[in-house]
Structures are given as structure tokens and as C-alpha cells.
């Protein structure tokens, strides 16, 4: 579990092809201070498991499924990446609940100099999880949705403050760049729970909340 507050900008040192994915060696002196084999580190928003650590760098294996769903399939040596260690219980939740399970990718389209908003295009099936002033994770960075435009593809916009641009890869992104997207997991759980509850009710009888907080059928 992560918070979407990037701890440092790491650098991809090597990309080694594997039979079912790739092995990345990443320099990150901050996140490797207490990292050990088996720990989780988010790399551009993707939760990966540490294989080895040495001299301020660590290695992770990325399976083909993760490569297919994320922008890591395009990663190359020398690129900078956002790094965050897993959240420890008892710490402040500075961003929002982030699993590190990327839902897909979006493409940076433009920045409106008048409003300061940066817009991205994403698949329409992910857009319905977004709400204005809600949370979204872009390349591992917790951001607040400012605007949404439904469609296929859909669009959403965020405001990037100078600190975010300076301390994350988002300040280095250009139009056309692909970024990792994770929508709010609470929205996904709510959708599934609601669908399961409502599916068992007569479509002619709307479901309402009962005194005990559960869903009951209106009569």
C-alpha cells in the first residue's frame, strides 16, 4: 500500500530481458536505505518486489502482464522514475490510498497556460471511476482531478504545482508521453458491491437504505 507521495527520483541503470518479462536495476539511495529482499517499492506507480539491493541500487523483476498494462514496457536505461516505499502503519496518509496496481495508461495531451491545467487522454472505461475533486494516481503521483470530459477516449485534467513538477517525472513529461494510471480503488469496490446488491432486486422496485444501513427493497 502506498500514498502517492513520491520519495525520490530514481534512475534506470539497466534493463535485462527475461523469458517472461524484464529485470530492472534502479538507483535510489533514499528508498534503498532500509529496503531488503521481498520489500515493495512503487516504480512510476507500479508495485514491484525487491530482488536485490546493493550500493544504493535495487533490482526488480517485471512480468509480461505488468509490462503489457503499464508504460514500463517502454522503459530504457537512463530514464528517471518516481519511487516510493510501501507505507508504514502509523504514518500520515499524505496523498490517498494507492495499491500500485496500475489500471492502464493515459497519454499527456497538453497544458493550458491560461488555467495551468494539464490534460490527459485515457480509455473511456476508466473515466467513469473519476469524479471532480476526487483522487487519481498518475505515474505514482497522487493528484486531484480538476476536470473530466467523457468520451472515447475520455479526458481529465489536473493542476501540477511547481513542487510536483520539480520532484517527480511529471515535470519532465511532454505531449504524447504515456503515463501509468491507477483509479481510486474505493470507487472500484463501490461499483462492484453496488452491482452485486442491486442485481438481486426487482428492477421495478428501487433499492433503498434500511434502518440498519443495509440495502432493502422498497415496497
N, C-alpha and C positions, 0 to 999 in steps of 0.2 A: 504494500500500500504506500502511495506517495501523496504529495500535496501539490505538485505542480510549481514549486518554488525551486528554480534551478540553483544548484550549489556552485557549479563551476562550468567553464567551457573546456572540454577535453579536446584532444586531437587524435584522429585515427592514425595509428602508426603503420599497421599492416592489415591487409585483407587476404586471408588464406582460404581458397576454395576447399570445401569438404564434399563428401559424397552426397550429403543431404542438407547442404547449406553452406555457411561460411564461418570462419573463426576470425574475430576481430581482436586486434591488440590496440588498446586505447590508453593514452596517457591521461592521468587525472590524479594529481598529487593530493587533492583535498579528499576526494571520495575513497581513495585507497589508504587513507590514514589508519582506518580500523577495519578495512574490508578483508574478508577471508573467503576461502573456497565455499561455495554454496550460497553466499550472500546475494541479494538482489540490488541491481543498480539500473535505473532508468536511463536509456540512451536515446535521446530525441523522443522521449515519451514511451519507448518500448522497454518493458521489464525484461531484463536479461540476467542470467545467473553467472556469477563469477566462477571461472575455472581456475585461474592462477592469478597471483599478484607478485610483482617484482619491480623494485626501483621506481615507485610512483606510477606504474602502469598495471593494467589488468587485461585479462583475455576473457572473451565470452564466445559461446557458440550460438549462431543464429540459424534456426532450422528453416527449411524451404517455405513452410507455411507462413512464418513470420516475414520472410523476405517478400513473399507474394503480396501480403496485406499492407506492407509498410514501405516507406521510402528508403529503408536500409538496403534494398536491392540495388540502389544506385550509388551506395557509399564508396568512397575511394580514399586511399592514403592521403593524408594532409588535410582532410576536411575537419572542421570544427563541429563538435556535437555538444548538446546540452546534457549534463549529468546531474543525477540526484540519487542519493542513497534512500533506501526504504525508511519510512517514518518510524520513529521510536514512540512507543506508548508514553503518554505524559507530555509530549511536546506540543507546542502550539500548531494548530492547523491553519497555516498562513494562506493557503490557496483554497482548494476544495479536495474532496476525496477522489483520488486518481488511482486506478488499478495498474496502469501500464499495459493494458490490453487494447491495442490500437484497433479501432473500428474500420479504418480505411484511410485514404489520403485525400487531401484537398490541394488546390492549385492557387497560389497567390496571384491575384489579378492586378490590383493597383492600389495606390494610396491617394486619397482625396486630400490635396494640400489645404483646401478650404476648411474641411472638417477635421482633418487629421486621422480619419478612419482608414484602416487597411482592410481590403475586401478579399475574400477567398471564395472559390467555387468548390462545391462538394456534391457528392451524389444525393439525389432527391430523397432517397430512403433514409438518409441520416438527418436530413434537415428537420423532420418533424419532432426530433428529440430536442431541438433548440428552442429557447424562449428568450425574448429580450430581457437583459439583465441577469440571465442565467449564466452558468459556467460552461466552458469548453476548454479542452486541452489541445494546444497546437504545438507540435514538436516538444511535448513535455512541459509546456508553459501554461499555467493556469491563467485563463483570460475571461473577461466578461463580454458576453455578446451584446453589441450595441444595436445592430440592425439585422433583419432577416428578410430575404426575398425568396419565396418558394418558386419552384420550377424544376426543370431537369436540363442542365444542372441547377442546383439552388445556389444562393449566395448568402454569406453572412459577413458582417464587418465587426472589427474590434478596434479599440484605441490602444496604441502601443506607447507607453510613457518612455521618456528618454532612458531611464534606468533599465527597462526591459530590453530596449534596443542595444544598450551597451553591454549588458551582462549575459545575453543569450544570442543564439544564432538568428533570431528574428530580425535583428538589426543588420544582418548581412544578406538577407533574402532579397531576391529580385523578382519581378513579374515573370510568371511561368514556372517558378520553382515549386516542387512538390513538397508538402509537409504532412506529417502524421496527425491524425485526428482521433481523439477519444471523446465521445459524448458523455454526458453525465450518467453514470451508472444508475443513479436513483430513478432517472426518467425511464430507463430500460426496464428496471424491476417493476415500476409502477404500471407500465404498459402491459407487461406480461400478467401481473396479478389481476389487473382490471379485466383483461380479456378473458382470463380463466373464470373469474367470478360472474361476469356478465353473460358468458356463453351458456351458463346453466339456467338462465331465466327466460321466461316467455318474452318474446320481442314486443308483445302488446302490453306488457306490464313493466313499466320502468323500475329500475332498481333504485332504492333509496337507502340512506343510512339509518340503521335502527338505534335504539337507545343504548345498546351495548357496543356501538361503534362498528358492528359488522354490517354486511350488506343483506338486506331482506327485500322481498318482492312487495311492491305496492299493491294494495287491494282496493 
